[in-house]
Amino acid sequence: MTTFYRWEKDVLHLFVRVQPKASRDEFAEVQEDRIRVRITAPPVDGKANTHLVKFVAKTCGVAKSKVHIINGETGRNKHLSIESPVCLPEGIVKAG
């Protein structure tokens, strides 16, 4: 069973490892219990977190206000929640 995500009703919880200052924004490989997310923003003054939320919201087809960083605000490992995603990143299956 994959452990980098889980569903709680209509809320998707993603466990990610962020790679800032990448050449492009993308979801990458799964490593251990996290999915790597590459983003172009630098890890300075919250720019990476802001960019991550914007990228995940766009990928999932939701407003930025529906994406929350639950844990890992200052680190590379983060726990995100996405309320009622319309689209899903590759490798994630809608529960039930």
N, C-alpha and C positions, 0 to 999 in steps of 0.2 A: 504494500500500500504506500502511495506517495504521502510524504509528510510535510511537503512545503506549502500545502494549503489545506483548509478545512472549511466546511459550510456550517453556519448556524442560522437556520431558517433561510432568509434571503440575503444574508450577509456573508461575503466571501472574506476569509482571513488568509492573507498571503504572508509567508515568511521569506524574506528576500535578503540577499547580500548585494549591496550597492557598489558599483564600480564607477566613481565619478571621473570626469575628464576623459571620457571615452570618445571615440571618433563619431559615434552615432548612438541614438537612443534605441535600445532593443532589449527584449527578454532573451536571455542566453541559456546556457546549460543548467541543469539541476546538479548541485553539489551537496552531498550529504542530505541535510533536511531543509535546504534553502534553494531558491531559484535566483540565479545571478541576473541583476538588472543593470545594464550599462546605460549611463546617462552622460550627456555632454557637459553639464554644469560642473563647476569646481566646488569642492567642499568648503566654501567660505561664506560666513555670515548667513547660513541657512539657505543659500542658493540651491544646493543640491537637493535638500528636502522639498523645497518649493517646486523645483523642476520635476522631481520624482512624482509628486502628487499630481502635477499637471499631466505628465506622460501616462501614468497609470489610469487617470480619469479618461483621457482620450482613448487609450487602448480598450478600456472596458465600456466606453460609451455612456459615461455618467458625468455629472457636474463635479467640479473639484471639491465642492462642499460635501460630497458623499464618500470621499477618500480620506481616511484618517490614519496618522501614524500613532499606533497604540503604544509601541515600545521601540527604543533604539534611536531616539531623536538625535543623539550626538555620535552614534557609532555607525559602522557599515551594515551590521545585522539589524534588520528592522522587522517589525510585525505591523502589517497594514490591514485595515478593514475597508471593504468596498461594499456600499449598500446597493443592493439590487442591480448588479452589473448586467448590461445588455449584451455585451460581447465578452469573450473570455480569451486570455492568452493561451497559446498552444500548450497542450498537456494538462489543462484543467478541465474537469468534467463537472457539469451541474449535478448536484445531489438530488436524489429522489425525484 
